[in-house]
Protein backbone atom coordinates (compact mmCIF):
# COMPACT_ATOMS: atom_id res chain seq x y z
CA UNK A 1 0.00 0.00 0.00
CA UNK A 2 1.21 3.50 -0.76
CA UNK A 3 1.85 5.84 2.12
CA UNK A 4 1.44 9.08 0.22
CA UNK A 5 0.32 10.48 -3.06
CA UNK A 6 1.54 13.65 -4.71
CA UNK A 7 1.29 15.45 -8.00
CA UNK A 8 2.98 18.36 -9.66
CA UNK A 9 1.73 20.75 -12.32
CA UNK A 10 4.15 21.34 -15.14
CA UNK A 11 3.99 23.62 -18.12
CA UNK A 12 4.34 21.83 -21.43
CA UNK A 13 5.23 23.92 -24.46
CA UNK A 14 2.77 23.68 -27.32
CA UNK A 15 4.02 24.30 -30.84
CA UNK A 16 1.06 25.93 -32.59
CA UNK A 17 2.86 26.22 -35.91
CA UNK A 18 3.75 22.52 -35.87
CA UNK A 19 0.15 21.60 -35.06
CA UNK A 20 -1.12 23.78 -37.90
CA UNK A 21 1.43 22.31 -40.29
CA UNK A 22 0.20 18.82 -39.49
CA UNK A 23 -3.43 19.86 -40.08
CA UNK A 24 -3.08 21.84 -43.29
CA UNK A 25 -5.76 19.67 -44.94
CA UNK A 26 -8.35 20.50 -42.24
CA UNK A 27 -11.48 21.69 -44.07
CA UNK A 28 -11.98 24.41 -41.43
CA UNK A 29 -8.32 25.37 -41.27
CA UNK A 30 -8.79 29.13 -40.83
CA UNK A 31 -11.23 28.69 -37.95
CA UNK A 32 -8.96 26.07 -36.37
CA UNK A 33 -5.96 28.38 -36.67
CA UNK A 34 -7.90 31.20 -35.00
CA UNK A 35 -8.83 28.87 -32.14
CA UNK A 36 -5.23 27.86 -31.55
CA UNK A 37 -3.75 31.33 -31.84
CA UNK A 38 -6.38 33.26 -29.84
CA UNK A 39 -7.99 30.69 -27.54
CA UNK A 40 -11.42 31.79 -28.80
CA UNK A 41 -13.36 28.77 -29.89
CA UNK A 42 -16.03 28.30 -32.52
CA UNK A 43 -19.69 28.08 -31.63
CA UNK A 44 -19.42 28.97 -27.96
CA UNK A 45 -23.16 29.72 -28.00
CA UNK A 46 -23.78 26.03 -28.66
CA UNK A 47 -21.52 25.08 -25.76
CA UNK A 48 -23.28 27.53 -23.45
CA UNK A 49 -26.67 26.07 -24.46
CA UNK A 50 -25.34 22.60 -23.63
CA UNK A 51 -24.32 23.78 -20.16
CA UNK A 52 -27.72 25.37 -19.66
CA UNK A 53 -29.53 22.18 -20.71
CA UNK A 54 -27.43 20.19 -18.26
CA UNK A 55 -28.21 22.69 -15.48
CA UNK A 56 -24.61 23.84 -15.15
CA UNK A 57 -24.02 27.44 -14.12
CA UNK A 58 -21.22 28.56 -16.44
CA UNK A 59 -20.32 31.35 -14.00
CA UNK A 60 -19.20 28.70 -11.53
CA UNK A 61 -16.87 26.76 -13.77
HELIX and SHEET records of a PDB file:
HELIX    1   1 UNK A   16  UNK A   22  1                                   7    
HELIX    2   2 UNK A   29  UNK A   38  1                                  10    
HELIX    3   3 UNK A   44  UNK A   53  1                                  10    
HELIX    4   4 UNK A   58  UNK A   60  5                                   3    
END                                                                             
